[in-house]
Amino acid sequence: MVLASYMLTGVFVVFGVLNILILSYAIVVFGTSSTPYLRKAGRFGDLSYGVYLYGFPVAQTLSWAFGRDMSFLAHIILSLGISMIFAFASWHLVEKKALRLKHSVSLKKRPASS
């Protein structure tokens, strides 16, 4: 569906607007879908926040270190790989423990405010 939309955009200008609608719909459908493969990925922990947190600094550091000597694809793959390693470490060393602490603090009875 997305590929057909992209191909038609080059042929007919009117499909440019249609392309936006089709891509928006496809992104929402894909983002809300759940597959066994995606559910199995959660067994390593919730890496989404860590990738969000470390992705930009890692990508910028690689750009600074390698400049134009690295291809775009290599930059994307290396940035994602390093960010996922940091996200994995962050989840297991910080975030999971912090969430457990949050749960234990919320279970304690809080004094009534007047």
Legacy VTK file of the C-alpha trace (Angstrom):
# vtk DataFile Version 3.0
C-alpha trace
ASCII
DATASET POLYDATA
POINTS 114 float
0.000 0.000 0.000
2.764 2.460 0.934
4.902 1.424 -2.048
2.001 1.846 -4.467
1.254 5.256 -2.992
4.876 6.300 -3.416
5.034 5.077 -7.007
1.822 6.881 -7.971
3.091 10.139 -6.457
5.746 10.379 -9.159
3.213 9.765 -11.926
0.290 11.935 -10.856
0.670 15.162 -8.877
-2.789 14.772 -7.329
-1.550 11.627 -5.583
0.852 13.783 -3.513
-2.008 14.762 -1.201
-3.361 11.230 -1.284
0.092 9.964 -0.412
0.042 11.957 2.830
-3.293 10.429 3.800
-2.245 6.885 2.915
1.072 7.155 4.746
-0.615 8.633 7.820
-3.110 5.785 7.908
-0.384 3.161 7.356
1.746 4.580 10.187
-1.181 4.532 12.632
-2.122 0.962 11.651
1.473 -0.224 11.959
2.018 1.631 15.236
-1.067 0.173 16.895
-0.582 -3.365 15.630
0.850 -6.103 17.784
2.642 -9.110 16.372
4.241 -12.073 18.123
7.648 -10.798 17.003
7.087 -7.387 18.593
5.789 -8.959 21.803
8.898 -11.178 22.031
11.156 -8.121 21.730
9.883 -6.972 25.134
11.658 -9.803 26.914
14.879 -7.737 26.828
13.216 -4.867 28.664
11.619 -1.610 27.614
14.350 -0.045 25.494
12.192 2.659 23.908
12.979 5.429 26.384
16.692 4.625 26.350
16.839 4.725 22.550
14.974 8.041 22.658
17.320 9.356 25.325
20.652 8.220 23.883
19.913 8.188 20.144
20.607 11.853 19.449
23.861 12.144 21.448
25.189 8.921 19.920
24.340 10.023 16.374
25.895 13.440 16.930
29.045 11.909 18.410
29.410 9.601 15.414
28.919 12.545 13.058
31.541 14.520 14.940
34.007 11.611 15.022
33.645 10.349 11.451
32.144 13.255 9.537
31.638 12.400 5.882
33.948 9.374 6.056
31.030 7.152 7.066
28.145 6.305 4.737
24.614 7.276 5.696
23.527 3.633 6.062
26.551 2.769 8.209
25.825 5.811 10.379
22.202 4.746 10.899
23.096 1.136 11.703
25.937 2.065 14.056
23.870 4.771 15.790
20.977 2.391 16.348
23.237 -0.414 17.572
25.139 1.740 20.053
21.932 3.443 21.233
20.312 0.061 21.865
23.311 -1.072 23.915
23.059 2.080 26.037
19.270 1.648 26.277
19.669 -1.962 27.434
22.157 -0.927 30.111
19.986 2.003 31.155
16.892 -0.190 31.489
18.586 -2.845 33.591
20.801 -0.579 35.712
18.542 2.438 36.294
14.992 2.463 34.937
13.745 -0.940 36.160
15.052 -0.251 39.670
13.534 3.231 39.673
10.137 1.848 38.667
10.286 -0.687 41.497
11.137 2.122 43.921
8.225 4.170 42.600
5.883 1.247 43.205
7.093 0.706 46.769
6.802 4.414 47.618
3.258 4.640 46.270
2.178 1.710 48.465
3.112 3.519 51.665
0.251 5.340 53.286
0.490 9.063 52.822
-0.707 11.440 55.555
-3.958 13.244 54.849
-3.489 16.875 53.898
-5.622 19.494 55.588
LINES 1 115
114 0 1 2 3 4 5 6 7 8 9 10 11 12 13 14 15 16 17 18 19 20 21 22 23 24 25 26 27 28 29 30 31 32 33 34 35 36 37 38 39 40 41 42 43 44 45 46 47 48 49 50 51 52 53 54 55 56 57 58 59 60 61 62 63 64 65 66 67 68 69 70 71 72 73 74 75 76 77 78 79 80 81 82 83 84 85 86 87 88 89 90 91 92 93 94 95 96 97 98 99 100 101 102 103 104 105 106 107 108 109 110 111 112 113
